[in-house]
């Protein structure tokens, strides 16, 4: 919905709310004073006039909400605002015995309201059939002339009105003279001029209708009740109808034709009403129906029950009506509270799915979808547990588990593009053998919505696993190659050089062959040096000689013993000695530790540094902490430094951790910097759990 439309609709809500408030105030004053003799002989008729204004406001709001004829909607809405507010002010002045100034203000406001009502009656056909006033200057000029005519008509109707016994300034001085002049000039012509004005407006409408490009046919519907109502207005007195029948046709006809206009324009389906607009329209309509119903009950019962017109009786009846009106929503609210307490948010499945989608959109880690699904099932729906399992090449793998997931639980397939990719396991609520139908529907809905995200996660992890297998195979191949070169080719070259040197020792120095043997020995020595360089490039030499723990301690001692001021480096292994690790993992840990310690020595200006390697069954955690100035004032993650730049060393450490499925972070604290890398021991496939049921 465009912003301008929302603003217009908000203004229409405000006008309609003020109209309903004025109607409520006026009806409360009227109903609580039904026994006031100043309202005689028919206080119920005053209530009908008040409710007519409310009906106009609702009709206008419906037309504006459908955005098909805003001009006509505002015409009805302003008429609906004027009448209830004018009656509310007038009755307030009446029952509070207000002075001349408030009473005069109430009378002027009532005359303005009647002018608006008469203008709407005369000018309404000008807005048809498109629902807006034409751009023609002649038509707009004619509509402008209808304003003073409506004001004169209203003044002539009510200048001599007794105003329920209130003192009226219209009965004195110049105002009384104007009223007498109008009564002598206008009253005899009221049988002729209003029909002519209405006839001219209808003629303009007919011409526009003929020239239009074909309005919606349903907009013909309001014309019939509108024309019949005009016939009652202008011919009713000549038909000698009783006051009851005349009033019924007059005021009932107004309600019918205005509701017909609202219905006809609301049938335009070019614009769709969203849920919030429909709720507001329903709330306003319900308020109007309740006020009309209470007025009807109060007026009817007051004629049959003794003392029913007393203020106390009316207040008690009003309280009973309010209690009755609040009973159903209160029961519904209590039921929703109980349902939410025991069953979570399952009554709002779309809200649950929307919240889950928002959480997925904010998630950074690719593997967040299964955990978010389990949290939604447990925390939002209130089920005791949840488990997400996917099918991989190595078998079933549990991606996430939360709460208690016994063997006897429901299974909800996860499928993407018709291909099963896994399952969601959810146990029944405590005390129940199975999930009820509503829980099953919501869980199936959740499973269908989150399946694409889990399918993407499975593809991502399969790709990551393939990458890790390549890295592991590469490092194992390098280890074997280094072993073969170091233990095979290296000793062979050394033995050959020894033989050459032995042969050279048995040859006289001045013999021609001596120079050749010297060149051969030096060539073999260069080959051995190149072989050492190659083997050192395949894997750190310290790892092969000393293992991971010995190599890191040797590295720390070498850095600590270098020239200049260096921090004291403490190396801690948990457990110590560490268990054997795959070659790729050992190399990654050694390289990350070496690069981090080099950063500490070169840049941190620290007095002390700790290197901690913790090894569990599932992961290796490496932490290098120092008390120096670190990298910058803010925490950083992955390979990005605090100043927004990416260092080669940081990027290298992050890549070594991430290529094995791990994470890397640099955290700047108040008293130093911590470099942390967490790497799975054998890659993500170590989480594979062969299973046939989601047992504990």
C-alpha positions as CSV (number, residue, x, y, z in Angstrom):
1,X,0.0,0.0,0.0
2,X,1.5,3.4,-1.0
3,X,2.4,5.8,1.8
4,X,-0.2,8.4,0.6
5,X,-2.9,5.8,0.7
6,X,-1.9,4.7,4.2
7,X,-2.0,8.3,5.4
8,X,-5.4,8.9,3.8
9,X,-6.7,5.7,5.4
10,X,-5.3,6.8,8.8
11,X,-7.1,10.1,8.5
12,X,-10.4,8.3,7.6
13,X,-9.9,6.1,10.7
14,X,-9.6,9.2,12.8
15,X,-12.7,10.9,11.4
16,X,-14.7,7.7,11.8
17,X,-13.5,7.2,15.4
18,X,-14.5,10.7,16.3
19,X,-17.9,10.1,14.7
20,X,-18.4,6.9,16.8
21,X,-17.2,8.7,19.9
22,X,-19.7,11.5,19.3
23,X,-22.4,9.0,18.7
24,X,-21.5,7.1,21.9
25,X,-21.6,10.3,24.0
26,X,-24.8,11.5,22.5
27,X,-26.5,8.1,23.0
28,X,-25.3,7.8,26.6
29,X,-26.8,11.3,27.3
30,X,-30.0,10.4,25.5
31,X,-30.5,7.0,27.1
32,X,-29.7,8.2,30.6
33,X,-32.3,11.0,30.3
34,X,-35.2,9.2,28.5
35,X,-37.5,10.4,31.2
36,X,-36.6,14.0,30.6
37,X,-39.8,15.8,29.5
38,X,-37.8,18.1,27.2
39,X,-37.1,15.1,24.9
40,X,-40.8,14.3,24.6
41,X,-42.7,13.1,22.7
42,X,-40.3,10.7,20.9
43,X,-36.7,10.6,22.3
44,X,-36.1,7.5,20.2
45,X,-36.3,9.5,17.0
46,X,-33.4,11.7,18.2
47,X,-31.4,8.5,18.8
48,X,-32.2,7.4,15.2
49,X,-30.9,10.7,13.9
50,X,-27.7,10.2,15.9
51,X,-27.2,6.7,14.5
52,X,-27.8,7.9,11.0
53,X,-24.6,10.0,11.3
54,X,-22.7,6.9,12.5
55,X,-24.0,5.0,9.5
56,X,-22.9,7.7,7.1
57,X,-19.4,7.6,8.6
58,X,-19.2,3.8,8.3
59,X,-20.3,3.9,4.7
60,X,-17.8,6.5,3.8
61,X,-15.0,4.6,5.5
62,X,-15.8,1.4,3.6
63,X,-15.7,3.3,0.3
64,X,-12.3,5.0,1.2
65,X,-10.9,1.7,2.4
66,X,-11.5,0.1,-1.0
67,X,-9.8,3.0,-2.7
68,X,-12.2,3.0,-5.6
69,X,-14.1,6.3,-4.9
70,X,-12.3,8.4,-2.2
71,X,-14.2,11.5,-3.2
72,X,-17.6,10.0,-2.5
73,X,-16.2,8.3,0.6
74,X,-15.1,11.6,2.2
75,X,-18.4,13.2,1.3
76,X,-20.2,10.5,3.3
77,X,-17.6,10.5,6.1
78,X,-17.8,14.3,6.7
79,X,-21.6,14.1,6.9
80,X,-21.2,11.2,9.3
81,X,-18.9,13.2,11.5
82,X,-21.0,16.3,11.6
83,X,-24.3,14.9,12.9
84,X,-23.2,12.8,15.9
85,X,-20.8,15.4,17.1
86,X,-23.4,18.2,16.8
87,X,-25.9,16.1,18.8
88,X,-23.3,15.2,21.4
89,X,-22.5,18.9,22.0
90,X,-26.2,19.9,21.9
91,X,-27.3,17.3,24.4
92,X,-24.4,18.1,26.6
93,X,-25.4,21.7,26.7
94,X,-29.0,20.6,27.4
95,X,-28.4,18.3,30.3
96,X,-25.7,20.4,32.0
97,X,-27.8,23.6,31.9
98,X,-25.0,25.4,30.0
99,X,-25.0,29.2,29.7
100,X,-25.8,31.2,26.6
101,X,-22.3,31.0,25.1
102,X,-22.0,27.2,25.1
103,X,-25.7,26.9,24.0
104,X,-25.1,29.3,21.1
105,X,-22.0,27.3,20.1
106,X,-24.1,24.1,20.2
107,X,-26.8,25.6,18.0
108,X,-24.3,27.0,15.4
109,X,-22.6,23.6,15.3
110,X,-25.9,21.9,14.7
111,X,-26.8,24.2,11.9
112,X,-23.4,23.5,10.3
113,X,-24.0,19.7,10.6
114,X,-27.5,20.1,9.0
115,X,-25.9,22.1,6.2
116,X,-23.4,19.4,5.5
117,X,-26.2,16.8,5.5
118,X,-28.3,18.8,3.1
119,X,-25.3,19.5,0.8
120,X,-24.6,15.8,0.7
121,X,-28.3,15.1,-0.2
122,X,-28.4,17.7,-3.0
123,X,-24.9,17.1,-4.4
124,X,-24.5,13.3,-4.1
125,X,-25.5,12.6,-7.7
126,X,-22.6,14.8,-8.9
127,X,-20.1,12.2,-7.6
128,X,-21.7,9.4,-9.7
129,X,-20.9,7.2,-11.5
130,X,-17.1,7.3,-11.0
131,X,-17.3,8.3,-7.3
132,X,-15.5,11.7,-7.8
133,X,-16.5,15.2,-8.6
134,X,-15.9,16.0,-12.3
135,X,-13.3,18.5,-13.4
136,X,-15.9,20.6,-15.3
137,X,-16.0,24.2,-14.1
138,X,-19.7,24.4,-14.6
139,X,-20.3,21.3,-12.4
140,X,-17.9,22.5,-9.7
141,X,-19.5,25.9,-9.8
142,X,-22.9,24.4,-9.4
143,X,-21.6,22.3,-6.5
144,X,-20.3,25.5,-4.9
145,X,-23.6,27.2,-5.2
146,X,-25.2,24.3,-3.4
147,X,-23.3,25.3,-0.2
148,X,-25.2,28.6,0.5
149,X,-28.4,27.0,-0.6
150,X,-28.0,24.2,1.9
151,X,-27.1,26.7,4.6
152,X,-30.3,28.7,3.9
153,X,-32.4,25.5,3.9
154,X,-30.9,24.4,7.2
155,X,-31.4,27.9,8.8
156,X,-35.0,27.9,7.6
157,X,-35.6,24.4,9.0
158,X,-34.2,25.1,12.5
159,X,-34.3,28.8,13.1
160,X,-37.7,28.4,14.7
161,X,-36.9,25.1,16.4
162,X,-37.4,25.1,20.2
163,X,-34.0,23.4,20.8
164,X,-35.4,21.2,23.5
165,X,-36.1,24.3,25.7
166,X,-32.6,25.8,25.4
167,X,-32.4,29.6,25.1
168,X,-31.7,30.3,21.4
169,X,-30.1,33.5,20.1
170,X,-32.0,32.8,16.8
171,X,-35.2,33.9,18.4
172,X,-34.1,37.5,19.0
173,X,-33.0,40.6,17.0
174,X,-31.7,40.3,13.5
175,X,-31.7,36.5,13.5
176,X,-35.4,36.5,14.2
177,X,-36.0,38.9,11.4
178,X,-34.0,36.8,9.0
179,X,-36.0,33.7,10.1
180,X,-39.3,35.5,9.4
181,X,-38.1,36.7,6.0
182,X,-37.0,33.2,5.0
183,X,-40.2,31.8,6.4
184,X,-42.2,34.1,4.2
185,X,-40.0,33.7,1.1
186,X,-38.5,30.2,1.2
187,X,-41.1,28.1,3.0
188,X,-43.8,28.4,0.2
189,X,-41.2,27.4,-2.4
190,X,-39.8,24.3,-0.5
191,X,-42.2,22.1,-2.5
192,X,-40.6,23.3,-5.7
193,X,-37.0,24.4,-5.3
194,X,-35.5,21.2,-3.6
195,X,-36.9,18.9,-6.3
196,X,-35.6,21.1,-9.0
197,X,-32.1,21.2,-7.4
198,X,-32.1,17.4,-7.0
199,X,-33.4,17.0,-10.6
200,X,-30.5,19.1,-11.9
201,X,-28.0,17.1,-10.0
202,X,-29.6,13.9,-11.3
203,X,-29.4,15.3,-14.9
204,X,-25.7,16.0,-14.5
205,X,-25.3,12.5,-13.2
206,X,-27.2,11.1,-16.2
207,X,-25.0,13.0,-18.7
208,X,-21.8,11.8,-17.1
209,X,-23.2,8.3,-17.0
210,X,-23.9,8.4,-20.7
211,X,-20.4,9.8,-21.5
212,X,-18.5,7.6,-19.2
213,X,-16.5,4.6,-20.5
214,X,-18.6,2.0,-18.8
215,X,-18.6,2.1,-15.0
216,X,-19.0,-1.1,-13.1
217,X,-22.6,-2.3,-13.5
218,X,-23.0,-3.0,-9.8
219,X,-22.9,0.8,-9.2
220,X,-26.4,1.0,-10.6
221,X,-27.6,-0.7,-7.5
222,X,-27.7,2.3,-5.1
223,X,-29.8,4.4,-7.5
224,X,-33.0,2.6,-6.9
225,X,-33.2,3.0,-3.1
226,X,-31.9,6.6,-3.4
227,X,-34.6,7.5,-5.9
228,X,-37.3,5.8,-3.8
229,X,-36.0,7.7,-0.8
230,X,-36.3,11.0,-2.7
231,X,-39.9,10.1,-3.6
232,X,-40.7,9.6,0.1
233,X,-39.0,13.0,1.0
234,X,-40.9,15.0,-1.6
235,X,-44.2,13.1,-1.8
236,X,-44.6,11.7,1.7
237,X,-46.7,14.5,3.1
238,X,-49.0,14.4,0.0
239,X,-49.6,10.7,0.5
240,X,-51.1,11.3,3.9
241,X,-48.9,8.6,5.5
242,X,-49.0,8.2,9.3
243,X,-46.0,9.7,11.2
244,X,-44.8,6.2,12.1
245,X,-44.8,4.9,8.5
246,X,-43.4,8.2,7.2
247,X,-40.5,8.2,9.7
248,X,-39.8,4.6,9.0
249,X,-39.6,5.1,5.2
250,X,-37.7,8.4,5.6
251,X,-34.9,7.3,8.0
252,X,-34.9,3.6,7.0
253,X,-34.5,4.7,3.4
254,X,-31.5,6.8,4.3
255,X,-29.8,3.8,5.9
256,X,-30.6,1.6,2.9
257,X,-29.3,3.9,0.2
258,X,-26.1,4.8,1.9
259,X,-25.3,1.2,2.7
260,X,-26.1,0.4,-0.9
261,X,-23.6,3.0,-2.1
262,X,-21.0,1.5,0.3
263,X,-21.7,-2.0,-0.9
264,X,-21.7,-1.1,-4.6
265,X,-18.3,0.6,-4.4
266,X,-16.8,-2.0,-2.1
267,X,-17.6,-4.6,-4.7
268,X,-14.8,-3.2,-6.8
269,X,-12.1,-5.9,-6.6
270,X,-9.3,-3.9,-8.1
271,X,-8.0,-3.3,-4.6
272,X,-7.4,-5.9,-1.9
273,X,-8.1,-5.1,1.7
274,X,-5.3,-6.4,4.0
275,X,-6.0,-8.1,7.3
276,X,-5.5,-5.0,9.5
277,X,-7.9,-2.9,7.4
278,X,-10.6,-5.6,7.7
279,X,-10.1,-5.8,11.4
280,X,-10.6,-2.1,11.8
281,X,-13.7,-2.0,9.6
282,X,-15.1,-4.9,11.6
283,X,-14.4,-3.2,14.9
284,X,-16.1,0.0,13.9
285,X,-19.1,-1.8,12.5
286,X,-19.5,-3.9,15.7
287,X,-19.3,-0.7,17.8
288,X,-22.1,0.9,15.7
289,X,-24.3,-2.3,15.9
290,X,-23.9,-2.5,19.7
291,X,-24.9,1.2,20.1
292,X,-27.9,0.7,17.8
293,X,-28.9,-2.4,19.6
294,X,-28.7,-0.8,23.1
295,X,-30.7,2.2,22.0
296,X,-33.4,-0.1,20.6
297,X,-33.6,-2.2,23.8
298,X,-33.5,0.8,26.1
299,X,-36.3,2.7,24.2
300,X,-38.5,-0.4,23.8
301,X,-38.2,-1.5,27.4
302,X,-38.7,2.0,28.8
303,X,-42.3,1.8,27.5
304,X,-43.2,-1.4,29.2
305,X,-41.2,-1.6,32.5
306,X,-42.1,0.8,35.3
307,X,-39.1,2.9,36.3
308,X,-37.1,1.7,33.3
309,X,-36.5,5.3,32.2
310,X,-34.7,6.3,35.5
311,X,-31.0,7.0,35.2
312,X,-30.1,4.3,37.7
313,X,-31.9,1.6,35.7
314,X,-30.4,2.8,32.5
315,X,-26.9,2.7,34.0
316,X,-27.4,-0.8,35.3
317,X,-28.7,-1.9,31.9
318,X,-25.7,-0.3,30.3
319,X,-23.3,-2.1,32.6
320,X,-25.0,-5.4,31.8
321,X,-24.7,-4.7,28.1
322,X,-21.0,-3.9,28.5
323,X,-20.4,-7.1,30.5
324,X,-22.3,-9.1,27.8
325,X,-20.3,-7.5,25.0
326,X,-17.0,-8.2,26.8
327,X,-17.9,-11.8,27.8
328,X,-17.1,-13.4,24.4
329,X,-13.8,-11.6,23.8
330,X,-12.9,-12.3,27.5
331,X,-13.6,-16.0,27.0
332,X,-11.6,-16.0,23.8
333,X,-8.7,-14.2,25.5
334,X,-8.7,-16.7,28.4
335,X,-8.8,-19.6,26.0
336,X,-5.8,-18.2,24.0
337,X,-3.8,-17.6,27.3
338,X,-4.5,-21.2,28.4
339,X,-3.7,-22.6,24.9
340,X,-0.4,-20.6,24.8
341,X,0.6,-21.8,28.2
342,X,0.1,-25.5,27.4
343,X,0.6,-25.5,23.6
344,X,2.9,-22.5,22.8
345,X,2.2,-20.6,19.7
346,X,0.7,-23.4,17.6
347,X,-2.5,-21.5,17.2
348,X,-0.5,-19.0,15.0
349,X,1.3,-21.2,12.5
350,X,2.0,-18.4,10.1
351,X,3.5,-16.3,12.8
352,X,5.7,-19.2,13.9
353,X,6.9,-19.8,10.4
354,X,7.5,-16.0,9.8
355,X,9.5,-15.8,13.0
356,X,11.6,-18.8,12.0
357,X,12.2,-17.3,8.5
358,X,13.4,-14.0,10.1
359,X,15.8,-15.9,12.4
360,X,17.1,-17.9,9.4
361,X,17.6,-14.6,7.5
362,X,19.7,-13.2,10.4
363,X,21.7,-16.4,11.0
364,X,25.4,-16.2,10.0
365,X,26.4,-19.8,10.3
366,X,25.3,-22.1,7.5
367,X,24.4,-24.8,10.1
368,X,22.0,-22.6,12.0
369,X,18.8,-23.9,10.3
370,X,18.5,-27.3,12.2
371,X,19.2,-25.6,15.6
372,X,16.6,-22.9,14.9
373,X,14.1,-25.5,13.9
374,X,14.6,-27.5,17.1
375,X,14.4,-24.3,19.2
376,X,11.1,-23.3,17.5
377,X,9.6,-26.8,18.1
378,X,10.7,-26.8,21.8
379,X,10.5,-23.2,22.9
380,X,7.8,-21.8,20.7
381,X,5.5,-24.8,20.4
382,X,6.3,-26.1,23.8
383,X,7.0,-29.7,22.8
384,X,9.5,-31.6,25.1
385,X,12.1,-32.2,22.4
386,X,13.1,-32.2,18.8
387,X,15.8,-33.7,16.6
388,X,16.8,-33.1,12.9
389,X,18.4,-35.9,11.0
390,X,19.6,-35.9,7.4
391,X,20.7,-38.7,5.0
392,X,24.3,-38.6,3.8
393,X,26.6,-40.9,1.9
394,X,27.8,-42.3,5.2
395,X,24.3,-42.9,6.6
396,X,22.1,-40.9,8.8
397,X,23.5,-37.9,10.6
398,X,21.9,-35.9,13.4
399,X,22.3,-32.2,12.7
400,X,20.7,-30.9,15.9
401,X,18.9,-32.1,19.0
402,X,17.2,-30.2,21.8
403,X,15.3,-31.6,24.8
404,X,14.2,-35.2,25.3
405,X,13.7,-37.2,22.1
406,X,12.6,-40.8,23.0
407,X,12.3,-43.6,20.5
408,X,8.4,-43.5,20.3
409,X,8.1,-40.1,18.6
410,X,6.5,-38.8,15.5
411,X,8.5,-38.5,12.3
412,X,8.0,-35.7,9.8
413,X,9.8,-36.1,6.4
414,X,12.0,-33.3,5.1
415,X,11.8,-33.2,1.3
416,X,13.1,-30.7,-1.2
417,X,11.8,-30.8,-4.8
418,X,10.2,-34.1,-4.1
419,X,13.4,-35.8,-2.9
420,X,13.6,-36.9,0.8
421,X,16.6,-35.4,2.5
422,X,16.0,-36.1,6.2
423,X,13.5,-36.2,9.0
424,X,12.2,-34.1,11.9
425,X,11.6,-36.1,15.1
426,X,9.2,-34.7,17.7
427,X,7.8,-36.5,20.8
428,X,4.2,-36.0,22.1
429,X,3.5,-33.7,24.9
430,X,3.8,-35.0,28.5
431,X,0.9,-37.2,29.4
432,X,-0.1,-37.9,25.8
433,X,0.6,-41.0,23.7
434,X,0.6,-39.1,20.3
435,X,0.7,-35.6,19.0
436,X,-2.8,-34.1,18.4
437,X,-3.9,-33.0,15.0
438,X,-3.1,-29.3,15.4
439,X,0.5,-30.1,16.5
440,X,0.9,-32.4,13.6
441,X,-0.3,-29.8,11.1
442,X,2.0,-27.1,12.5
443,X,5.0,-29.4,12.6
444,X,4.4,-30.6,9.1
445,X,4.1,-27.0,8.0
446,X,7.4,-26.1,9.7
447,X,9.1,-29.1,8.1
448,X,8.0,-28.1,4.7
449,X,9.1,-24.5,5.2
450,X,12.6,-25.3,6.5
451,X,13.4,-28.2,4.2
452,X,15.0,-26.0,1.5
453,X,17.4,-24.4,4.1
454,X,18.4,-27.9,5.4
455,X,18.8,-29.2,1.8
456,X,21.2,-26.2,1.1
457,X,23.0,-27.0,4.4
458,X,23.4,-30.7,3.4
459,X,24.9,-29.7,0.0
460,X,27.2,-27.2,1.8
461,X,28.4,-29.7,4.3
462,X,28.9,-32.4,1.6
463,X,31.1,-29.9,-0.3
464,X,33.0,-29.0,2.9
465,X,33.4,-32.7,3.7
466,X,34.8,-33.3,0.2
467,X,37.2,-30.4,0.6
468,X,38.4,-31.7,4.0
469,X,38.9,-35.2,2.6
470,X,41.1,-33.6,-0.1
471,X,43.1,-31.7,2.5
472,X,43.5,-34.8,4.7
473,X,44.5,-36.9,1.7
474,X,47.0,-34.2,0.6
475,X,48.7,-33.9,3.9
476,X,48.8,-37.7,4.4
477,X,50.4,-37.9,0.9
478,X,52.9,-35.2,1.8
479,X,53.7,-37.1,5.0
480,X,54.3,-40.3,3.1
481,X,56.3,-38.6,0.5
482,X,58.5,-36.8,3.1
483,X,59.0,-40.1,4.9
484,X,60.0,-41.8,1.7
485,X,62.4,-39.0,0.7
486,X,63.8,-38.6,4.2
487,X,64.2,-42.3,4.9
488,X,64.8,-43.6,1.4
489,X,66.3,-41.1,-1.0
490,X,68.1,-39.1,1.7
491,X,70.2,-42.0,3.1
492,X,70.9,-43.3,-0.4
493,X,72.4,-39.9,-1.4
494,X,74.3,-39.7,1.8
495,X,75.7,-43.2,1.3
496,X,76.7,-42.4,-2.3
497,X,78.5,-39.2,-1.2
498,X,80.3,-41.2,1.5
499,X,81.4,-43.7,-1.2
500,X,82.6,-40.9,-3.4
501,X,84.5,-39.3,-0.5
502,X,86.1,-42.6,0.4
503,X,87.2,-43.2,-3.2
504,X,88.6,-39.6,-3.3
505,X,90.6,-40.3,-0.1
506,X,92.4,-43.2,-1.8
507,X,93.4,-41.2,-4.8
508,X,96.5,-38.9,-4.8
509,X,95.6,-35.2,-4.7
510,X,97.4,-34.5,-7.9
511,X,95.7,-37.3,-9.8
512,X,93.4,-36.2,-12.6
513,X,90.5,-38.2,-11.2
514,X,90.6,-36.3,-7.8
515,X,89.1,-33.2,-9.2
516,X,86.2,-35.1,-10.7
517,X,85.5,-36.9,-7.4
518,X,85.5,-33.6,-5.6
519,X,82.9,-32.1,-8.1
520,X,80.8,-35.2,-7.7
521,X,80.8,-35.1,-3.9
522,X,79.8,-31.4,-3.9
523,X,77.0,-32.1,-6.4
524,X,75.7,-34.9,-4.2
525,X,75.9,-32.5,-1.2
526,X,73.8,-29.9,-3.1
527,X,71.2,-32.5,-4.0
528,X,71.0,-33.5,-0.3
529,X,70.5,-29.8,0.7
530,X,67.8,-29.5,-2.0
531,X,66.1,-32.6,-0.7
532,X,66.0,-31.2,2.8
533,X,64.4,-28.0,1.5
534,X,61.8,-30.0,-0.4
535,X,61.0,-32.2,2.6
536,X,60.8,-29.2,4.9
537,X,58.3,-27.7,2.5
538,X,56.2,-30.8,2.5
539,X,55.7,-30.7,6.3
540,X,57.4,-28.9,9.2
541,X,60.6,-30.8,10.1
542,X,59.9,-30.5,13.8
543,X,56.7,-32.4,13.5
544,X,58.5,-35.4,12.0
545,X,61.3,-35.3,14.6
546,X,59.5,-34.4,17.8
547,X,55.7,-34.7,17.2
548,X,53.2,-31.9,17.7
549,X,53.9,-31.2,21.4
550,X,57.7,-31.3,21.0
551,X,57.7,-29.2,17.8
552,X,55.5,-26.4,19.4
553,X,57.7,-26.3,22.5
554,X,60.8,-26.1,20.4
555,X,59.2,-23.3,18.3
556,X,58.3,-21.4,21.5
557,X,61.8,-21.8,23.0
558,X,63.4,-20.6,19.7
559,X,61.2,-17.5,19.6
560,X,61.7,-16.8,23.3
561,X,65.5,-17.0,22.9
562,X,65.8,-14.7,20.0
563,X,67.6,-11.4,20.0
564,X,65.8,-8.4,21.7
565,X,63.1,-8.4,24.4
566,X,60.6,-11.2,24.0
567,X,57.7,-12.4,26.0
568,X,57.8,-15.5,28.1
569,X,55.9,-18.1,26.2
570,X,54.2,-20.9,28.2
571,X,53.0,-24.0,26.2
572,X,50.2,-26.1,27.7
573,X,48.7,-29.3,26.2
574,X,45.5,-30.9,27.5
575,X,46.0,-33.8,27.6
576,X,49.8,-34.0,27.7
577,X,51.2,-35.8,25.8
578,X,48.5,-35.2,23.1
579,X,47.0,-38.2,21.2
580,X,48.0,-38.9,17.6
581,X,46.2,-36.6,15.1
582,X,45.8,-36.7,11.3
583,X,48.7,-35.1,9.4
584,X,46.5,-32.3,8.1
585,X,45.3,-31.4,11.6
586,X,48.8,-31.5,13.0
587,X,50.1,-29.2,10.2
588,X,47.2,-26.8,10.6
589,X,47.7,-26.6,14.4
590,X,51.5,-26.1,14.0
591,X,51.1,-23.4,11.3
592,X,48.4,-21.5,13.2
593,X,50.4,-21.5,16.4
594,X,53.6,-20.5,14.6
595,X,52.0,-17.6,12.8
596,X,50.2,-16.4,16.0
597,X,53.4,-16.6,18.1
598,X,55.3,-14.7,15.4
599,X,52.6,-11.9,15.6
600,X,53.0,-11.8,19.4
601,X,56.8,-11.5,19.2
602,X,56.8,-8.9,16.3
603,X,53.8,-6.7,17.1
604,X,52.2,-7.2,20.5
605,X,54.9,-5.8,22.8
606,X,53.7,-8.3,25.4
607,X,55.5,-9.4,28.5
608,X,53.8,-12.9,28.6
609,X,52.1,-15.2,26.2
610,X,50.2,-18.5,26.7
611,X,49.8,-21.2,24.1
612,X,47.1,-23.7,25.0
613,X,46.1,-26.7,22.9
614,X,43.0,-28.7,24.1
615,X,42.2,-31.9,22.4
616,X,38.9,-33.8,22.9
617,X,37.3,-36.7,21.0
618,X,35.6,-34.3,18.6
619,X,37.7,-31.1,18.3
620,X,41.0,-29.4,18.8
621,X,41.0,-25.9,20.3
622,X,44.0,-23.7,20.0
623,X,44.3,-20.4,22.0
624,X,47.2,-18.0,22.0
625,X,46.8,-15.2,24.6
626,X,49.1,-12.3,25.3
627,X,49.0,-9.2,27.5
628,X,50.2,-6.8,24.8
629,X,48.7,-4.1,22.7
630,X,47.2,-6.6,20.2
631,X,45.8,-5.8,16.8
632,X,43.5,-2.9,17.5
633,X,40.7,-1.6,19.8
634,X,37.8,-3.8,18.6
635,X,37.2,-7.6,18.5
636,X,37.7,-9.2,15.1
637,X,36.7,-12.5,13.6
638,X,37.9,-14.7,10.8
639,X,40.8,-13.2,9.0
640,X,39.9,-9.5,9.3
641,X,41.9,-7.2,11.6
642,X,40.5,-4.5,13.8
643,X,41.2,-1.7,11.4
644,X,39.2,-3.3,8.6
645,X,42.2,-4.6,6.7
646,X,43.0,-8.3,6.2
647,X,46.5,-9.4,7.0
648,X,48.2,-12.2,5.1
649,X,49.1,-14.0,8.4
650,X,45.5,-13.7,9.7
651,X,44.1,-14.8,6.4
652,X,46.4,-17.8,6.3
653,X,45.5,-18.9,9.8
654,X,41.7,-18.5,9.1
655,X,42.0,-20.5,5.8
656,X,43.9,-23.3,7.5
657,X,41.2,-23.6,10.2
658,X,38.2,-23.2,7.8
659,X,39.5,-25.7,5.2
660,X,39.2,-28.4,7.9
661,X,35.7,-27.3,8.9
662,X,36.8,-25.2,11.8
663,X,36.5,-21.6,12.9
664,X,39.0,-18.8,13.6
665,X,38.6,-15.6,15.6
666,X,40.8,-12.8,16.9
667,X,39.4,-11.2,20.1
668,X,40.8,-8.0,21.5
669,X,40.2,-7.7,25.3
670,X,41.0,-5.1,27.9
671,X,44.3,-6.8,28.9
672,X,45.5,-8.3,25.6
673,X,44.6,-10.3,22.6
674,X,43.3,-13.9,22.1
675,X,43.7,-15.9,18.9
676,X,41.3,-18.9,18.9
677,X,40.9,-21.7,16.4
678,X,38.5,-24.6,16.8
679,X,38.9,-27.5,14.4
680,X,37.0,-30.8,14.2
681,X,39.4,-33.8,14.8
682,X,38.3,-35.7,11.7
683,X,36.0,-33.2,9.9
684,X,32.2,-32.9,10.1
685,X,31.7,-36.5,9.3
686,X,32.7,-37.4,12.9
687,X,29.2,-36.4,13.8
688,X,27.7,-39.2,11.8
689,X,25.6,-41.2,14.1
690,X,24.3,-44.6,12.6
691,X,20.8,-44.8,13.9
692,X,17.4,-46.3,13.1
693,X,15.5,-44.3,15.7
694,X,15.9,-41.1,17.5
695,X,16.6,-42.7,20.9
696,X,18.4,-40.9,23.6
